[in-house]
Amino acid sequence: MTDNQTQQPESDNFVETALKLSGKSEEEARKTGAIDRADEQVEELFAEKYRTEGSPAHKAVWGDAFPLEQFIASESPTPPECDQVMEKCIGLIKSMHTSGTAYDEHGKMSKALLAALGEAGYWGMLVPKEYGGSGAPFSTFAKFLTRVATIDPTVAGTASVHGCIGAVDPLLAFGTNEQKQRFLPKLASGERISAFALTEPGAGSDLTALRTSATLDGDDYVVNGEKLFITNAIPGRTIAIVCLIEGKPSVLIADLPDEENDQFQVVPYGIYALQHSWNNGLKFNNFRVSAKNRLVPAKGDGLTIAYHGLNRGRVALCAGAAGTMRVMLKNILPWASYRKTYGAAIDTRELVRRRIGHMAGLIVACDALTDWCAWLLDEGYRGEMECIIAKIFGSEVQKEAAIELFMKTHGGRSFLKGHLFGDNVHDFLAPCIYEGEGEMLGMAFFKSLVKVHGTKYFEPIGKALAAKGIKVPNPLNPAHAMALMGPSMPYFKWKLSQMIGGATRASIRISNPKLAEHAQWAADFLQKSRLTVDSLMFKYKLALADRQCAMADLSERIQFGIVALVTCLYASRQEDPLIREAADVLCHHLRNRISGRRPSTGYFRSVTKLGQKIAENGISLLDGVAETEIMQKYDNAE
């Protein structure tokens, strides 16, 4: 659509209609509806069977048959050329850390490191071969990020920003052939490293609050506004700027100048997280960007582009968490063996063994989610619900591992300068905010889960009542009963069918009996949860949008059920028996979280026994992971 074209008025969607019927202000309904409309436009980019309604998470709850095959990632070989790039990059990162050249005088990734990684092919992993990259499948890239994160989480995170949420994905998904030819080769080589400039001082989760604008002036757009919390935001980078053009969100790809000037300034601020990468604000004052750099999706607007790339970034975050927790566990083991209390090493204590076993389970679950979600994206699924689960779970368990398991085991030494925890605590916690704050994303997951059901059964009822001017229906009132009769019949037919028959039960076939039992429980729980979700919708009706706590709680439990199922199916295919044991204790833990039960004696026995085995003999999860030196050693002699 050109700047001079006008858009037809957009009809209300389910979310906007529901909010209006519930008495919300016109502004809130319109803005929330705009976000939901952008989500719908992203849906239209995918073939019908790969959209949210056809996704495994959605079908597991609402489907007539359980989609078990959609929860099992197919094994796909890594292209040999990608293997070469990955091994070269791993060796390079290790060697530059050893030589002390990985960071510059500011403690940021050095130009030498960035350039060397570019020559090795690091920045072009996700760029197709015709544009100078490796064209790696996303599943290959995601697993690679876990390996990189065991050496340097910042380097892993920068690759995610560059390739998943920076300029690479928007160009691949929405760029013209000319735009791809012009930008992608430089992005693949690392000559230009990219960022995505979306967040503003007043616009975070509420993207309808964007204020940065661009006005067409001849062959250029003139950009004015301010961005905040932008990773990789320094002169000389390439960024995707989300701005308003004629009042509509749009995206411009811009090469930032090599130095600040009157039109472009970096806004530095103190930030504890992201200590080894640049995170700044950006100010644009009549900053000119060629009109040829505007990305124009076939459907939708700039919000469609913004939403598209987030899923890859969410999976990459989970992959990074799997690598970071490996480093934590690797460094718990020597300390727990060295540290003695009351004459015995603390790795003989149940509480420490439980921490070790539990952390192993968290790592296996993150590996499973990374493997599964990356496969879904490679298969062509949108993966919105699944990638949200990966992001929330990965970020939350990394926080748990850092505070409850790693810090508490290391005690006061955790806060020494130079200690893994003390030096990186903010980076361990910040992913809870990245790619969407966890509870907000949990609400988005729930919205995606209920939207089809609500549109089909509840929206007609709400519209019928609104047409009659009925705000609080009373079935005993004949007028109300008449208004409800017609639009309510499809819903009650569905409810009766679920109470009489329901879905066909999943048939789980896993050779490991413990994992098979967990997987069957999870599948049964997910299928039964449809009635729980429906009951919540029926109970609160149009007021559901204001019952965030109830929605968040149910959303979390359903997410845990999916994590448990995916972890069982993944672990059952792994050779290391300790990985299967780790999945078992993780599923016990999740089932307790879902049901509200207290941990059993059997669970304590399993998790501490696993922790003992890992403390004594290690686990294959930690192969190749380096451990750091114990700080402030003391005389351990009796």
WONORKA-V137672 format. One record per residue. PSI is psi in whole degrees, 0 to 359 (* if undefined). NEAR is the number of other C-alpha atoms within 8 Angstrom. Layout:
PSI_NEAR + PSI_NEAR
//
This chain:
129_4 + 170_4 + 334_7 + 351_4 + 154_6 + 148_5 + 146_4 + 148_4 + 137_4 + 134_4 + 157_4 + 139_8 + 184_9 + 312_10 + 315_11 + 318_12 + 314_11 + 319_11 + 321_13 + 317_11 + 332_11 + 359_8 + 11_6 + 160_9 + 156_7 + 321_7 + 314_6 + 317_9 + 318_14 + 315_9 + 317_9 + 322_10 + 326_12 + 320_9 + 316_11 + 326_10 + 322_9 + 321_13 + 318_10 + 324_8 + 326_11 + 319_13 + 319_10 + 347_10 + 346_7 + 149_11 + 150_7 + 318_7 + 346_7 + 3_12 + 179_14 + 318_12 + 334_9 + 6_10 + 156_15 + 320_10 + 317_9 + 315_13 + 330_14 + 328_13 + 315_11 + 345_8 + 153_10 + 331_8 + 147_10 + 129_13 + 60_10 + 321_9 + 337_5 + 353_8 + 2_11 + 109_10 + 132_9 + 142_5 + 130_4 + 131_4 + 146_4 + 129_9 + 135_7 + 321_6 + 328_7 + 321_11 + 316_9 + 316_8 + 314_11 + 315_10 + 321_8 + 318_9 + 319_12 + 313_10 + 321_8 + 314_10 + 317_12 + 314_9 + 323_8 + 331_11 + 320_9 + 321_7 + 352_7 + 21_7 + 7_11 + 329_12 + 153_12 + 192_10 + 344_5 + 1_5 + 12_8 + 161_11 + 128_12 + 156_10 + 325_7 + 319_8 + 313_13 + 318_10 + 318_10 + 320_9 + 324_13 + 315_14 + 329_9 + 347_9 + 11_14 + 315_13 + 347_16 + 16_17 + 318_14 + 358_13 + 131_15 + 156_11 + 324_8 + 346_5 + 15_11 + 7_12 + 192_16 + 340_13 + 38_10 + 141_13 + 149_9 + 329_11 + 323_11 + 315_9 + 317_11 + 315_14 + 326_11 + 321_9 + 325_13 + 316_15 + 316_10 + 320_13 + 336_16 + 343_13 + 312_10 + 99_9 + 330_12 + 319_10 + 320_10 + 315_13 + 325_12 + 323_10 + 323_11 + 314_13 + 314_14 + 312_14 + 335_16 + 312_13 + 359_16 + 219_15 + 342_15 + 306_14 + 315_11 + 321_16 + 317_13 + 322_8 + 328_6 + 354_10 + 153_12 + 168_8 + 320_6 + 317_7 + 319_12 + 316_12 + 328_9 + 323_7 + 319_8 + 321_14 + 320_11 + 327_9 + 326_14 + 322_16 + 344_14 + 1_15 + 324_9 + 125_10 + 143_11 + 165_16 + 169_17 + 116_14 + 92_11 + 304_9 + 143_11 + 167_12 + 327_8 + 13_6 + 105_11 + 262_8 + 334_7 + 89_6 + 352_9 + 353_8 + 12_7 + 142_11 + 337_8 + 132_12 + 159_10 + 132_12 + 134_9 + 129_9 + 98_7 + 238_5 + 5_8 + 157_10 + 138_13 + 116_12 + 134_15 + 134_12 + 186_10 + 139_11 + 157_14 + 148_11 + 53_9 + 113_15 + 141_11 + 17_13 + 84_14 + 164_9 + 148_10 + 359_10 + 167_14 + 128_13 + 153_15 + 117_15 + 121_11 + 121_14 + 170_16 + 126_13 + 116_11 + 40_7 + 358_5 + 136_9 + 134_12 + 168_14 + 129_13 + 135_12 + 124_13 + 134_10 + 114_8 + 144_10 + 160_9 + 342_6 + 154_6 + 153_10 + 190_6 + 337_6 + 341_10 + 122_12 + 144_10 + 138_12 + 97_8 + 153_7 + 162_6 + 127_4 + 132_7 + 322_7 + 171_8 + 41_11 + 336_10 + 5_9 + 165_11 + 131_11 + 114_12 + 171_15 + 163_14 + 136_13 + 133_13 + 126_12 + 97_10 + 42_8 + 126_10 + 133_8 + 131_12 + 138_9 + 338_9 + 350_6 + 4_10 + 132_10 + 129_13 + 102_11 + 153_10 + 325_4 + 144_7 + 198_10 + 207_12 + 331_14 + 326_11 + 317_13 + 317_13 + 318_11 + 329_11 + 314_9 + 349_12 + 328_11 + 319_12 + 319_12 + 326_13 + 319_13 + 320_16 + 324_13 + 318_14 + 320_17 + 319_16 + 321_14 + 321_15 + 322_14 + 317_15 + 319_13 + 332_13 + 317_13 + 318_13 + 310_12 + 320_12 + 327_12 + 352_10 + 320_12 + 309_10 + 325_9 + 317_10 + 331_13 + 325_11 + 317_9 + 127_8 + 141_11 + 133_7 + 35_4 + 3_5 + 146_7 + 144_12 + 345_12 + 0_12 + 354_9 + 141_8 + 317_8 + 319_7 + 319_13 + 323_17 + 318_13 + 317_10 + 311_16 + 319_17 + 318_13 + 322_12 + 319_11 + 320_14 + 320_10 + 314_12 + 318_14 + 318_14 + 321_15 + 316_11 + 315_12 + 319_14 + 313_16 + 314_12 + 310_12 + 319_13 + 320_13 + 317_12 + 317_12 + 320_12 + 326_10 + 345_6 + 0_8 + 149_11 + 313_12 + 20_13 + 308_9 + 318_12 + 318_9 + 329_13 + 317_13 + 314_10 + 317_15 + 311_14 + 311_12 + 313_10 + 315_14 + 321_14 + 320_10 + 333_9 + 319_13 + 314_11 + 314_9 + 319_12 + 314_14 + 305_9 + 332_8 + 307_12 + 305_13 + 313_11 + 331_8 + 324_9 + 346_10 + 216_7 + 332_6 + 340_9 + 332_11 + 9_9 + 145_9 + 135_6 + 348_6 + 145_11 + 316_8 + 308_11 + 323_11 + 344_10 + 11_9 + 322_9 + 324_9 + 334_11 + 329_10 + 329_10 + 329_9 + 343_10 + 340_12 + 326_8 + 148_7 + 26_9 + 126_9 + 142_10 + 309_11 + 326_7 + 319_9 + 325_11 + 324_13 + 321_12 + 320_8 + 314_12 + 320_11 + 317_8 + 327_10 + 323_8 + 350_9 + 312_9 + 315_9 + 316_8 + 318_10 + 320_10 + 320_8 + 323_12 + 326_11 + 316_12 + 324_11 + 314_11 + 318_11 + 321_9 + 318_11 + 319_14 + 321_10 + 331_7 + 359_7 + 24_6 + 116_9 + 320_6 + 98_4 + 142_7 + 105_7 + 338_8 + 345_6 + 119_7 + 321_7 + 319_6 + 317_13 + 319_11 + 320_8 + 327_11 + 336_12 + 305_8 + 302_7 + 343_12 + 341_11 + 314_8 + 322_8 + 313_10 + 330_8 + 317_8 + 315_8 + 319_8 + 320_8 + 326_9 + 324_10 + 329_7 + 313_6 + 295_6 + 198_8 + 158_10 + 127_7 + 141_8 + 147_10 + 104_5 + 125_8 + 98_5 + 135_9 + 328_6 + 114_7 + 324_7 + 314_7 + 325_14 + 318_13 + 317_8 + 315_14 + 319_13 + 319_12 + 315_8 + 315_12 + 317_13 + 317_10 + 315_9 + 319_13 + 321_13 + 337_9 + 344_10 + 321_10 + 328_8 + 316_8 + 313_10 + 319_8 + 322_8 + 318_9 + 317_9 + 322_7 + 314_6 + 342_9 + 236_8 + 347_10 + 2_8 + 323_10 + 335_7 + 358_5 + 60_9 + 324_9 + 316_6 + 318_7 + 318_10 + 321_12 + 313_8 + 322_9 + 315_12 + 317_9 + 321_10 + 320_10 + 316_9 + 322_11 + 320_15 + 319_11 + 315_11 + 314_15 + 312_14 + 320_14 + 318_14 + 313_16 + 323_13 + 310_10 + 329_12 + 343_11 + 1_6 + 147_9 + 325_5 + 118_7 + 334_7 + 332_8 + 321_15 + 321_13 + 322_9 + 320_15 + 323_15 + 311_13 + 327_14 + 318_13 + 323_12 + 315_10 + 314_9 + 323_11 + 324_10 + 320_11 + 321_9 + 315_9 + 341_6 + 12_6 + 157_6 + 153_5 + 141_8 + 166_6 + 322_6 + 320_6 + 312_10 + 320_10 + 316_8 + 314_9 + 323_14 + 326_14 + 319_10 + 315_15 + 321_15 + 315_12 + 318_9 + 319_11 + 324_12 + 325_6 + 358_6 + 187_8 + 148_9 + 339_6 + 332_6 + 6_10 + 129_6 + 358_4 + 129_10 + 150_8 + 152_7 + 164_5 + 141_4 + 130_7 + 145_6 + 61_5 + 156_5 + 171_4 + 115_4 + 3_6 + 146_3 + *_2
//
